[in-house]
Amino acid sequence: MSDTEFRVTFTPSGRRGTAAAGVTVLDVARELGADIDSVCGGRGICGRCQVTVGSAPGKPDSPDALSAPGPTETDYRGKRPLVADRRLACAATICGDVVIDVPLDSQVHRQIVRKRAEVVAIDIDPVVKLHYIEVAEPTLEDAGSDLGRILAALESQWSLRGLAVDTALLAELQPALRRGSWDVTVAVHSENIVTGIWPGFRDQALGVAYDVGSTTIAAHLCDLASGDVLASAGVMNPQIRFGEDLMSRVSYVMMNPGGERQLTAVVREAMDDLIGELVEEAGVARDDILDVTVVGNPIMHHLVLGIDPTPLGTAPFALAVDEAVTASASQIGLEIHPGGYLYLLPCIAGHVGADAAAAVLSEGPHRGDVVQLLVDVGTNAEIVLGSAGRLLAASSPTGPAFEGAQISSGQRAAPGAIERVRIDRESLEPRYRVIGSDLWSDEAGFADSIKKTGVTGICGSGIIEAVAELYLAGVISRDGVIGGEHLRIIADGRTSSYVLDENASILVTQPDVRAIQLAKAALYAGVKLLMGYLGVDTVDEIRLAGAFGSHIDTKYATVLGLIPDCDLARVSSAGNAAGTGSMMALLSRSARTEIERVATEIEKIETATEAQFQELFVSAMAIPHATDEFPFLASEVALPPIQPPPLRTGGRTARRARTRGNAQ
Amino acid sequence: MSDTEFRVTFTPSGRRGTAAAGVTVLDVARELGADIDSVCGGRGICGRCQVTVGSAPGKPDSPDALSAPGPTETDYRGKRPLVADRRLACAATICGDVVIDVPLDSQVHRQIVRKRAEVVAIDIDPVVKLHYIEVAEPTLEDAGSDLGRILAALESQWSLRGLAVDTALLAELQPALRRGSWDVTVAVHSENIVTGIWPGFRDQALGVAYDVGSTTIAAHLCDLASGDVLASAGVMNPQIRFGEDLMSRVSYVMMNPGGERQLTAVVREAMDDLIGELVEEAGVARDDILDVTVVGNPIMHHLVLGIDPTPLGTAPFALAVDEAVTASASQIGLEIHPGGYLYLLPCIAGHVGADAAAAVLSEGPHRGDVVQLLVDVGTNAEIVLGSAGRLLAASSPTGPAFEGAQISSGQRAAPGAIERVRIDRESLEPRYRVIGSDLWSDEAGFADSIKKTGVTGICGSGIIEAVAELYLAGVISRDGVIGGEHLRIIADGRTSSYVLDENASILVTQPDVRAIQLAKAALYAGVKLLMGYLGVDTVDEIRLAGAFGSHIDTKYATVLGLIPDCDLARVSSAGNAAGTGSMMALLSRSARTEIERVATEIEKIETATEAQFQELFVSAMAIPHATDEFPFLASEVALPPIQPPPLRTGGRTARRARTRGNAQ
């Protein structure tokens, strides 16, 4: 090593090598592959490349190993304050052997940890990146095109080669260059196409992550570089006016040729309106948004793309496209930056959509060694099972009962809906909670707290708790029969019902219990089918995704046998896993690569063609029992004995109860 | 070689090799790289793969070398009649050693020869190709996406790998597959993206080649596979209402911020209207058009793309983009197939546009060994000089005089304009021809033949002939001074004018001659500048492109010294070379590659910065002379002596002539 070559080590990456005296830390880092962020390309503008002098193990600190701060640093008034002891890697040069510590906020591929329902770490590495460049001014001697000089600057200053440029952007090049006095910031998508240009230095690129559900559409506005969520907004899916649940919307299209165009138009309009809300809340402009990600179930996925979803309604349930789709955002009517792109995550199978793919990305069953069961329940339950070695996916036709549909007093989860239910094991008296109030129905002030909404019905989580509690209280047998004699149990001669709220006339009827049984049997059979394929008898952890997973008490889901027996401590809600996955794809290029690979690797099991599925389905109708296949559950919950409960006294006729209920 | 391997030779390609008995001729051709066309992929539908059994030199014909025609051939009722002795390469199989002749119309890369003003050979190899595929039907066991199964079919049946698909097309996949019972034809652009899909077999893909001139916009509708021109249409460039010539339109934009958007809107609308005319004339649909090419001068090029052209009006004349541009046709408002593309040829330099690039493609100076001078005269003259080894390009500021502007009686070439002029060498009496009539003005019936239009002015070619004839008749001196005494020469005390038509009051004034001298000096100086750079004293051939080149008599162009001395037999019009180049780019992928390469290789000379240019310009003001640098010219035309002509008698005053002219 010559006198003017020094040893340089970067932490935490561990990259090391030698560098000549006088070379900037940023240049050495690039040379050695150490990860230091920069937007301005080493011009002392953006302040993203801040580093500190670290300690080499067993060696004293060497404060003189870097050049003394020169004017760039002492006068620095850039975008990010220069914290004490920190140096600008683009200005400080090597003067001796040195260890350079790159703090988290100066790393390009830093992780952010998002605290929502649960902790998910996202590697920030956006598909759209900003690059500040100084473009050569044209002269009469060298009057190459503006585009050519921009591409040359990107190559020489950022090592970006062979870039294309969005046609919509061609008209912007000249004015930006001239207003910026030949210094501009450009946005580059996937390191292969220039999608935006602004005069001078620019540090902000935004993106929107959508989760297009059949009931609600949620959108988050994020800073692509920091991962910060600047604003969030949600809206009811306006397609609801064409049909409450998915299949009724597909029916609408079948009955009204061209109806898919209406469904497409309203969902796109709602998505665009959300952008308006987001930019207003964050005080930014639509043009600041450069990238958009979208997840949704297969039917939403198709409708957003303008594809007729009716083939998804009949066997063999073939998707038009299951591959990830990258397109111009304007193609689906989103008014963002003209060079803004849209990315739809891949679908996994005919009924396992981009929402499930996003949930996989978020929950990462493919990244772990334990057998994870990931379930997202809607009109169909999307089920993913497995671990790093092997992942399986299937969809079970649960129907809409879990969403409160096809239930006598059922309704969507909305203020006024009963969402929690407890039945006293002895008196069989109920108490409950209603969405919109924090009080239980037997607590003081409850009536006041629900004055606005009243008690309007029972939502998905409410009916599940009701049926599970009635089972635990012995009102419902393992086979799902409501029986016994009690003031709250009314009979019409053939079947009995349980009166949950006599004032609001809310009953749990025998058909209600049957609907829940059918739904839970479908889900459970799907899970068991995948467990059979995977060759496991138990699962190590269970993640319940989506609105259903957020609202349901996992204990009751286990009591009813929606999901297999598992240590309840390892059964949890995955929150809005699809939305989180959408955001991960927005913020991380490698997340896109990852889910595209995983989506093709997942083994798709079609429940409709599995003879075994019907068997599993029939045997899953019964409710789990203490002596049964549920050891974990039995250890935590007092399951009723096998024999049906003894008859109780105090029954009354259905006629009476109904009359009372209706009269109030 | 085993008993079941035979020798197969293809002519005219000369490809040879061995093939197993029973293999189809088409498969052998693909294996050996012999060029046989097919759209249906060997299914006996399209009839494009017809071949004949040829003769091997020194060997007898071997009629049994191919299998006897089976049902596919005997029952063939496909798209193209099966000519006598011809076989379908996809049906006939190898039974012995054989020579297979592939006729011209069965070759993929066949040439078509277009007979217009001159003969240009175009290799047909369109960027957009149709491929018929049989797609696997989805089943419950294998319900991959429609897109996935289409891409798999393209890979297995056409060896096309890794294709993308136009997002706009995603909604079309399912209906096309279902209507076509899983057999569809797809359009593939550049072998990398699927841009169209139709149920069943389809054989027609159309394209439009535009030539967007500042005065007129021309468009040709072509069959992309055969190269046939199905319809042609033209329209005045509606930008004319913003300014007759290019620079006045640029001025309009400078004076009216945002005016470029108006200019862009009207030119795009006119281009789209032309498509309406073309499809109506040819009886086809807009959706049948899959590809579009556009050429134009730099200002038209920028305006079509929506780019503000004003920077082109001032030094350093930098283009926003000079690279070839490929974009969705819908981005510039052309209503063709939703997956239709647009290709703009590259520009060469600030004032040497995509029209010049197209002319280069058409005239091919870079393909020959002789030094070719290619000139396209508009407001600027675009000049290309050189041969295969080295090409140079420059633009000379000729101004609009050659287009009839800035001439006292000048007008655009239109009915009523004088376009041909002869001056009797002795009597100095003129005769002329007018656009719209085939008769000379001294022929019987002339007055009747122009009754509709009258004589309205003099166009570019007319003023050039007038000045040249006046020079040859001795009325104008080498220095461009109108002199002498004659009834047709009138003087106002300072300068003289020649009366070309006393009734229509059409004069050739001294300023007119000066305007022509300035224009021709600019052009000639530009040519001489390039000749100096190339190190040649003479050029081998001269091609005059564009409307100017078509209308001008090359002899007069040489007499006036617009172009250097050259064997007049090798000076010719290139016709609408730009339009031909546009069509070549439409029909040939390799033509696009070729001109993109050549455009970057051409050396650009900026006349504005060349001190030498001013010198050349000044010395080019004089009109060529017999003792001068024009030996070829002097041998063919009787040039006047150096001395100015003797005074003639019979002059009259300008006042009288003007009064007469105005009175009628």
Interface residues (C-beta under 8 A of the other chain):
Chain A: P138 T139 L140 E141 A143 G144 S145 D146 L147 G148 V165 T167 A168 L170 A171 L173 Q174 P175 R178 L305 G306 I307 D308 P311 A315 P316 F317 A318 L319 A320 V321 D322 E323 V325 A327 S328 Q331 C347 A349 G350 K604 E606 A608 T609
Chain B: P138 T139 L140 E141 A143 G144 S145 D146 L147 G148 V165 T167 A168 L170 A171 L173 Q174 P175 R178 L305 G306 I307 D308 P311 A315 P316 F317 A318 L319 A320 V321 D322 E323 V325 A327 S328 Q331 C347 A349 G350 K604 E606 A608 T609
